Amino acid sequence: MKKILALVDGSSTWTGKAVSILGLFVAVVIAYEILMRTFFSRPTVWASESTVFGCGLIYLWGGAWALQEDKHVRIDMLYNKLSPKRQALVDCFTYLFFSLYILVMLKATWIYMAESVQMRESTTSAWDPPIYPMKIAMTLSLILLFLQGTARMIRNVYFLMKGKPL
Protein backbone atom coordinates (compact mmCIF):
# COMPACT_ATOMS: atom_id res chain seq x y z
CA MET A 1 0.00 0.00 0.00
CA LYS A 2 2.82 2.39 0.88
CA LYS A 3 4.41 1.86 -2.54
CA ILE A 4 1.18 2.71 -4.35
CA LEU A 5 0.67 5.84 -2.24
CA ALA A 6 4.30 6.83 -2.83
CA LEU A 7 3.78 6.35 -6.58
CA VAL A 8 0.71 8.62 -6.54
CA ASP A 9 2.56 11.22 -4.43
CA GLY A 10 5.60 11.06 -6.69
CA SER A 11 3.47 11.46 -9.82
CA SER A 12 1.72 14.49 -8.35
CA THR A 13 4.98 16.09 -7.28
CA TRP A 14 6.78 15.35 -10.55
CA THR A 15 3.98 16.66 -12.78
CA GLY A 16 3.47 19.72 -10.58
CA LYS A 17 7.15 20.63 -10.64
CA ALA A 18 7.47 19.89 -14.36
CA VAL A 19 4.51 22.07 -15.29
CA SER A 20 5.63 24.88 -12.98
CA ILE A 21 8.35 25.62 -15.54
CA LEU A 22 5.54 26.85 -17.79
CA GLY A 23 5.27 29.88 -15.52
CA LEU A 24 8.56 31.11 -16.96
CA PHE A 25 7.32 30.38 -20.50
CA VAL A 26 4.12 32.37 -19.86
CA ALA A 27 6.09 35.32 -18.47
CA VAL A 28 8.42 35.33 -21.50
CA VAL A 29 5.50 35.13 -23.94
CA ILE A 30 3.71 38.04 -22.23
CA ALA A 31 6.89 40.14 -22.21
CA TYR A 32 7.50 39.32 -25.87
CA GLU A 33 3.94 40.29 -26.82
CA ILE A 34 4.21 43.59 -24.92
CA LEU A 35 7.54 44.34 -26.57
CA MET A 36 6.29 43.54 -30.08
CA ARG A 37 2.99 45.36 -29.67
CA THR A 38 4.33 48.47 -27.93
CA PHE A 39 7.68 49.12 -29.54
CA PHE A 40 7.38 47.51 -32.97
CA SER A 41 3.61 47.75 -33.62
CA ARG A 42 3.66 44.07 -34.55
CA PRO A 43 1.31 42.15 -32.26
CA THR A 44 1.44 38.37 -32.41
CA VAL A 45 -1.45 36.08 -33.23
CA TRP A 46 -0.22 33.27 -30.98
CA ALA A 47 0.75 34.92 -27.68
CA SER A 48 -2.71 35.21 -26.16
CA GLU A 49 -3.64 31.57 -26.73
CA SER A 50 -0.19 30.36 -25.70
CA THR A 51 -0.59 32.22 -22.41
CA VAL A 52 -4.03 30.72 -21.82
CA PHE A 53 -2.77 27.22 -22.62
CA GLY A 54 0.30 27.62 -20.38
CA CYS A 55 -1.68 28.98 -17.43
CA GLY A 56 -4.34 26.32 -17.97
CA LEU A 57 -1.76 23.55 -17.80
CA ILE A 58 -0.24 25.03 -14.64
CA TYR A 59 -3.68 25.15 -13.03
CA LEU A 60 -4.69 21.66 -14.16
CA TRP A 61 -1.48 19.80 -13.41
CA GLY A 62 -0.67 21.77 -10.27
CA GLY A 63 -3.89 20.71 -8.54
CA ALA A 64 -2.76 17.22 -7.52
CA TRP A 65 0.58 18.57 -6.28
CA ALA A 66 -1.21 21.25 -4.25
CA LEU A 67 -3.45 18.57 -2.72
CA GLN A 68 -0.47 16.35 -1.99
CA GLU A 69 1.30 19.26 -0.27
CA ASP A 70 -1.93 20.24 1.58
CA LYS A 71 -2.00 23.69 -0.04
CA HIS A 72 -5.63 23.83 -1.16
CA VAL A 73 -7.89 26.50 0.30
CA ARG A 74 -10.09 25.77 3.30
CA ILE A 75 -11.36 27.64 6.33
CA ASP A 76 -8.15 27.42 8.34
CA MET A 77 -9.42 29.43 11.30
CA LEU A 78 -11.80 26.54 12.08
CA TYR A 79 -9.86 23.57 10.71
CA ASN A 80 -6.57 24.40 12.46
CA LYS A 81 -8.29 24.51 15.87
CA LEU A 82 -9.30 20.86 15.52
CA SER A 83 -7.22 17.97 16.83
CA PRO A 84 -5.38 15.91 14.20
CA LYS A 85 -7.98 13.13 14.52
CA ARG A 86 -10.85 15.54 14.01
CA GLN A 87 -9.05 17.07 11.04
CA ALA A 88 -8.75 13.57 9.55
CA LEU A 89 -12.44 12.98 10.24
CA VAL A 90 -13.39 16.25 8.51
CA ASP A 91 -11.16 15.32 5.58
CA CYS A 92 -12.85 11.91 5.33
CA PHE A 93 -16.27 13.55 5.31
CA THR A 94 -15.33 16.12 2.69
CA TYR A 95 -13.78 13.37 0.53
CA LEU A 96 -17.32 12.24 -0.27
CA PHE A 97 -18.06 15.61 -1.89
CA PHE A 98 -14.62 15.80 -3.48
CA SER A 99 -14.92 12.38 -5.08
CA LEU A 100 -18.46 12.99 -6.30
CA TYR A 101 -17.43 16.28 -7.87
CA ILE A 102 -14.27 14.88 -9.48
CA LEU A 103 -16.03 11.78 -10.84
CA VAL A 104 -18.82 13.85 -12.40
CA MET A 105 -16.24 16.22 -13.87
CA LEU A 106 -14.19 13.28 -15.11
CA LYS A 107 -17.17 11.70 -16.87
CA ALA A 108 -18.09 14.98 -18.58
CA THR A 109 -14.48 15.76 -19.47
CA TRP A 110 -13.94 12.28 -20.89
CA ILE A 111 -16.85 12.77 -23.30
CA TYR A 112 -15.65 16.30 -24.10
CA MET A 113 -12.12 15.00 -24.76
CA ALA A 114 -13.23 12.06 -26.91
CA GLU A 115 -15.33 14.30 -29.17
CA SER A 116 -12.49 16.81 -29.46
CA VAL A 117 -9.90 14.16 -30.36
CA GLN A 118 -12.24 12.53 -32.88
CA MET A 119 -12.80 15.77 -34.78
CA ARG A 120 -9.24 17.07 -34.27
CA GLU A 121 -10.70 20.23 -32.77
CA SER A 122 -8.83 23.50 -33.03
CA THR A 123 -9.50 26.96 -31.65
CA THR A 124 -10.60 28.45 -35.01
CA SER A 125 -8.62 31.61 -34.23
CA ALA A 126 -6.18 33.28 -36.62
CA TRP A 127 -3.42 31.06 -35.22
CA ASP A 128 -5.74 27.99 -34.99
CA PRO A 129 -3.75 25.60 -32.79
CA PRO A 130 -5.25 22.21 -31.95
CA ILE A 131 -7.18 22.28 -28.69
CA TYR A 132 -7.68 18.55 -28.18
CA PRO A 133 -4.28 18.13 -26.43
CA MET A 134 -5.52 20.54 -23.75
CA LYS A 135 -8.66 18.44 -23.32
CA ILE A 136 -6.55 15.30 -22.98
CA ALA A 137 -4.45 17.09 -20.36
CA MET A 138 -7.62 18.17 -18.55
CA THR A 139 -8.87 14.58 -18.36
CA LEU A 140 -5.53 13.16 -17.23
CA SER A 141 -5.11 15.87 -14.60
CA LEU A 142 -8.53 15.04 -13.14
CA ILE A 143 -7.51 11.37 -12.92
CA LEU A 144 -4.32 12.34 -11.08
CA LEU A 145 -6.25 14.70 -8.79
CA PHE A 146 -8.73 11.92 -7.97
CA LEU A 147 -5.89 9.48 -7.24
CA GLN A 148 -4.17 12.02 -4.99
CA GLY A 149 -7.42 12.73 -3.13
CA THR A 150 -7.99 9.01 -2.68
CA ALA A 151 -4.44 8.56 -1.38
CA ARG A 152 -5.13 11.32 1.13
CA MET A 153 -8.37 9.61 2.16
CA ILE A 154 -6.58 6.28 2.67
CA ARG A 155 -4.01 7.99 4.89
CA ASN A 156 -6.75 9.69 6.91
CA VAL A 157 -8.66 6.43 7.43
CA TYR A 158 -5.43 4.69 8.49
CA PHE A 159 -4.68 7.51 10.93
CA LEU A 160 -8.19 7.30 12.40
CA MET A 161 -7.91 3.52 12.82
CA LYS A 162 -4.28 3.21 13.99
CA GLY A 163 -3.64 6.61 15.57
CA LYS A 164 -0.43 7.09 13.60
CA PRO A 165 0.30 8.33 10.09
CA LEU A 166 0.76 5.93 7.18
Kinemage of the C-alpha trace (Angstrom):
@kinemage 1
@onewidth
@group {chain A} dominant
@subgroup {mainchain}
@vectorlist {calphas} color= white
{ca met a 1} P 0.000 0.000 0.000
{ca lys a 2} L 2.822 2.389 0.885
{ca lys a 3} L 4.415 1.857 -2.536
{ca ile a 4} L 1.179 2.711 -4.354
{ca leu a 5} L 0.673 5.837 -2.236
{ca ala a 6} L 4.299 6.830 -2.831
{ca leu a 7} L 3.780 6.353 -6.579
{ca val a 8} L 0.712 8.620 -6.540
{ca asp a 9} L 2.563 11.218 -4.432
{ca gly a 10} L 5.604 11.059 -6.687
{ca ser a 11} L 3.471 11.464 -9.815
{ca ser a 12} L 1.723 14.489 -8.351
{ca thr a 13} L 4.976 16.095 -7.280
{ca trp a 14} L 6.775 15.355 -10.550
{ca thr a 15} L 3.983 16.656 -12.785
{ca gly a 16} L 3.468 19.717 -10.576
{ca lys a 17} L 7.147 20.627 -10.638
{ca ala a 18} L 7.471 19.890 -14.355
{ca val a 19} L 4.513 22.073 -15.286
{ca ser a 20} L 5.628 24.877 -12.975
{ca ile a 21} L 8.346 25.615 -15.536
{ca leu a 22} L 5.543 26.849 -17.789
{ca gly a 23} L 5.274 29.884 -15.517
{ca leu a 24} L 8.558 31.107 -16.965
{ca phe a 25} L 7.321 30.382 -20.501
{ca val a 26} L 4.120 32.368 -19.862
{ca ala a 27} L 6.091 35.324 -18.473
{ca val a 28} L 8.424 35.333 -21.501
{ca val a 29} L 5.496 35.133 -23.942
{ca ile a 30} L 3.712 38.039 -22.229
{ca ala a 31} L 6.891 40.138 -22.206
{ca tyr a 32} L 7.503 39.322 -25.874
{ca glu a 33} L 3.943 40.291 -26.816
{ca ile a 34} L 4.208 43.593 -24.921
{ca leu a 35} L 7.540 44.341 -26.567
{ca met a 36} L 6.288 43.538 -30.082
{ca arg a 37} L 2.987 45.365 -29.673
{ca thr a 38} L 4.331 48.471 -27.925
{ca phe a 39} L 7.682 49.124 -29.540
{ca phe a 40} L 7.378 47.510 -32.966
{ca ser a 41} L 3.609 47.752 -33.616
{ca arg a 42} L 3.660 44.066 -34.548
{ca pro a 43} L 1.306 42.152 -32.256
{ca thr a 44} L 1.445 38.372 -32.409
{ca val a 45} L -1.450 36.076 -33.228
{ca trp a 46} L -0.216 33.275 -30.982
{ca ala a 47} L 0.753 34.918 -27.680
{ca ser a 48} L -2.706 35.210 -26.165
{ca glu a 49} L -3.642 31.574 -26.729
{ca ser a 50} L -0.185 30.356 -25.695
{ca thr a 51} L -0.591 32.222 -22.411
{ca val a 52} L -4.029 30.721 -21.825
{ca phe a 53} L -2.767 27.218 -22.621
{ca gly a 54} L 0.295 27.618 -20.383
{ca cys a 55} L -1.680 28.981 -17.435
{ca gly a 56} L -4.344 26.322 -17.973
{ca leu a 57} L -1.759 23.551 -17.802
{ca ile a 58} L -0.236 25.029 -14.643
{ca tyr a 59} L -3.680 25.146 -13.034
{ca leu a 60} L -4.686 21.662 -14.160
{ca trp a 61} L -1.481 19.796 -13.412
{ca gly a 62} L -0.667 21.770 -10.269
{ca gly a 63} L -3.891 20.711 -8.539
{ca ala a 64} L -2.765 17.220 -7.515
{ca trp a 65} L 0.578 18.570 -6.284
{ca ala a 66} L -1.207 21.255 -4.252
{ca leu a 67} L -3.454 18.572 -2.717
{ca gln a 68} L -0.466 16.352 -1.987
{ca glu a 69} L 1.300 19.260 -0.270
{ca asp a 70} L -1.929 20.237 1.584
{ca lys a 71} L -2.001 23.689 -0.039
{ca his a 72} L -5.634 23.833 -1.164
{ca val a 73} L -7.886 26.499 0.297
{ca arg a 74} L -10.086 25.770 3.300
{ca ile a 75} L -11.360 27.636 6.330
{ca asp a 76} L -8.150 27.418 8.336
{ca met a 77} L -9.425 29.426 11.300
{ca leu a 78} L -11.796 26.540 12.076
{ca tyr a 79} L -9.856 23.570 10.714
{ca asn a 80} L -6.570 24.401 12.464
{ca lys a 81} L -8.292 24.512 15.865
{ca leu a 82} L -9.302 20.861 15.520
{ca ser a 83} L -7.220 17.974 16.829
{ca pro a 84} L -5.377 15.913 14.199
{ca lys a 85} L -7.977 13.134 14.523
{ca arg a 86} L -10.850 15.542 14.013
{ca gln a 87} L -9.051 17.066 11.036
{ca ala a 88} L -8.755 13.573 9.549
{ca leu a 89} L -12.441 12.984 10.236
{ca val a 90} L -13.392 16.255 8.514
{ca asp a 91} L -11.162 15.318 5.576
{ca cys a 92} L -12.855 11.913 5.327
{ca phe a 93} L -16.275 13.553 5.315
{ca thr a 94} L -15.327 16.122 2.694
{ca tyr a 95} L -13.776 13.374 0.535
{ca leu a 96} L -17.320 12.242 -0.274
{ca phe a 97} L -18.062 15.609 -1.885
{ca phe a 98} L -14.621 15.801 -3.476
{ca ser a 99} L -14.921 12.378 -5.083
{ca leu a 100} L -18.464 12.989 -6.301
{ca tyr a 101} L -17.429 16.280 -7.875
{ca ile a 102} L -14.273 14.880 -9.485
{ca leu a 103} L -16.026 11.781 -10.837
{ca val a 104} L -18.824 13.848 -12.404
{ca met a 105} L -16.236 16.221 -13.868
{ca leu a 106} L -14.195 13.279 -15.114
{ca lys a 107} L -17.170 11.704 -16.875
{ca ala a 108} L -18.088 14.985 -18.584
{ca thr a 109} L -14.482 15.762 -19.466
{ca trp a 110} L -13.940 12.277 -20.890
{ca ile a 111} L -16.853 12.774 -23.302
{ca tyr a 112} L -15.648 16.297 -24.102
{ca met a 113} L -12.125 14.997 -24.758
{ca ala a 114} L -13.226 12.057 -26.911
{ca glu a 115} L -15.326 14.300 -29.171
{ca ser a 116} L -12.488 16.811 -29.463
{ca val a 117} L -9.904 14.162 -30.365
{ca gln a 118} L -12.240 12.531 -32.875
{ca met a 119} L -12.801 15.766 -34.780
{ca arg a 120} L -9.236 17.067 -34.265
{ca glu a 121} L -10.705 20.227 -32.770
{ca ser a 122} L -8.834 23.500 -33.032
{ca thr a 123} L -9.500 26.961 -31.649
{ca thr a 124} L -10.596 28.454 -35.014
{ca ser a 125} L -8.621 31.606 -34.232
{ca ala a 126} L -6.183 33.283 -36.617
{ca trp a 127} L -3.416 31.061 -35.218
{ca asp a 128} L -5.736 27.994 -34.989
{ca pro a 129} L -3.746 25.604 -32.789
{ca pro a 130} L -5.250 22.208 -31.954
{ca ile a 131} L -7.177 22.279 -28.691
{ca tyr a 132} L -7.683 18.554 -28.177
{ca pro a 133} L -4.280 18.130 -26.429
{ca met a 134} L -5.519 20.541 -23.747
{ca lys a 135} L -8.658 18.441 -23.317
{ca ile a 136} L -6.551 15.300 -22.984
{ca ala a 137} L -4.446 17.089 -20.356
{ca met a 138} L -7.623 18.167 -18.547
{ca thr a 139} L -8.871 14.582 -18.356
{ca leu a 140} L -5.530 13.162 -17.229
{ca ser a 141} L -5.106 15.871 -14.603
{ca leu a 142} L -8.525 15.037 -13.142
{ca ile a 143} L -7.511 11.374 -12.918
{ca leu a 144} L -4.325 12.338 -11.080
{ca leu a 145} L -6.254 14.699 -8.791
{ca phe a 146} L -8.731 11.916 -7.967
{ca leu a 147} L -5.892 9.479 -7.243
{ca gln a 148} L -4.171 12.020 -4.990
{ca gly a 149} L -7.417 12.730 -3.135
{ca thr a 150} L -7.994 9.010 -2.679
{ca ala a 151} L -4.442 8.560 -1.379
{ca arg a 152} L -5.132 11.321 1.133
{ca met a 153} L -8.372 9.610 2.158
{ca ile a 154} L -6.582 6.280 2.674
{ca arg a 155} L -4.015 7.994 4.888
{ca asn a 156} L -6.748 9.686 6.910
{ca val a 157} L -8.655 6.425 7.434
{ca tyr a 158} L -5.428 4.693 8.486
{ca phe a 159} L -4.678 7.512 10.927
{ca leu a 160} L -8.193 7.302 12.403
{ca met a 161} L -7.907 3.520 12.817
{ca lys a 162} L -4.283 3.213 13.994
{ca gly a 163} L -3.642 6.606 15.566
{ca lys a 164} L -0.432 7.085 13.595
{ca pro a 165} L 0.305 8.330 10.087
{ca leu a 166} L 0.759 5.926 7.182
